[in-house]
């Protein structure tokens, strides 16, 4: 039979103190780190979507310039048609190079940001795992 004496109350107080300390030392920092990571990831996702929208704008401008160059070429006389075609092809090549350069730059930036985020998360994960293992085992891990 269970005896209800003063040790039961000591155990209840001990349990509540342990829950409070674990919440203070372990659970709150973990939740804070997770929130920070989620905020960082959402910020990177917003940057990526902004860069994708920027790409769509550049492609729209390219299409507008291409359409304007074609209208101009059709409106010119026969003697200027050859000159218009050359201007169109050079403009198209220039715009393609600009778009390719911009795309390469944006893609490199995205890859760099993702790599930095992964590296930061990887470093934080290792530090956190070591700290958590140290606390759980009650001894330092080398």
FENFENTA-V830398 format. One record per pair of residues at least 4 apart in sequence whose ideal C-beta (glycine too) atoms are under 7 Angstrom apart, sorted by the first residue. I is the first residue (numbers start at 1). J is the second residue. If there is no record, write none. Layout:
i=I j=J
i=I j=J
This chain:
i=4 j=8
i=6 j=10
i=7 j=11
i=8 j=12
i=9 j=13
i=10 j=14
i=11 j=15
i=12 j=16
i=13 j=17
i=14 j=18
i=15 j=19
i=16 j=20
i=17 j=21
i=18 j=22
i=19 j=23
i=20 j=24
i=21 j=25
i=22 j=26
i=22 j=27
i=23 j=27
i=23 j=28
i=24 j=28
i=26 j=30
i=26 j=135
i=27 j=31
i=28 j=32
i=29 j=33
i=30 j=34
i=31 j=35
i=32 j=36
i=33 j=37
i=33 j=124
i=33 j=128
i=34 j=38
i=35 j=39
i=36 j=40
i=37 j=41
i=37 j=121
i=38 j=42
i=39 j=43
i=40 j=44
i=40 j=117
i=41 j=45
i=42 j=46
i=43 j=47
i=44 j=48
i=44 j=113
i=44 j=117
i=45 j=49
i=46 j=50
i=47 j=51
i=47 j=113
i=48 j=52
i=48 j=110
i=49 j=53
i=50 j=54
i=51 j=55
i=51 j=106
i=51 j=110
i=52 j=56
i=53 j=57
i=54 j=58
i=55 j=59
i=55 j=103
i=55 j=106
i=56 j=60
i=57 j=61
i=58 j=62
i=58 j=99
i=58 j=102
i=59 j=63
i=59 j=99
i=60 j=64
i=61 j=65
i=62 j=66
i=62 j=95
i=62 j=99
i=63 j=67
i=64 j=68
i=65 j=69
i=65 j=91
i=65 j=95
i=66 j=70
i=66 j=92
i=67 j=71
i=68 j=72
i=69 j=73
i=69 j=87
i=69 j=88
i=69 j=91
i=70 j=74
i=70 j=88
i=71 j=75
i=72 j=76
i=72 j=84
i=73 j=81
i=73 j=84
i=73 j=85
i=73 j=88
i=76 j=80
i=76 j=81
i=76 j=84
i=80 j=84
i=81 j=85
i=82 j=86
i=83 j=87
i=84 j=88
i=85 j=89
i=86 j=90
i=87 j=91
i=88 j=92
i=89 j=93
i=90 j=94
i=91 j=95
i=92 j=96
i=93 j=97
i=94 j=98
i=95 j=99
i=96 j=100
i=97 j=101
i=98 j=102
i=99 j=103
i=100 j=104
i=101 j=105
i=102 j=106
i=103 j=107
i=104 j=108
i=105 j=109
i=106 j=110
i=107 j=111
i=108 j=112
i=109 j=113
i=110 j=114
i=111 j=115
i=112 j=116
i=113 j=117
i=114 j=118
i=115 j=119
i=116 j=120
i=117 j=121
i=118 j=122
i=119 j=123
i=120 j=124
i=121 j=125
i=122 j=126
i=123 j=127
i=124 j=128
i=125 j=129
i=126 j=130
i=127 j=131
i=128 j=132
i=129 j=133
i=130 j=134
i=130 j=141
i=131 j=135
i=132 j=136
i=133 j=137
i=133 j=141
i=134 j=140
i=134 j=141
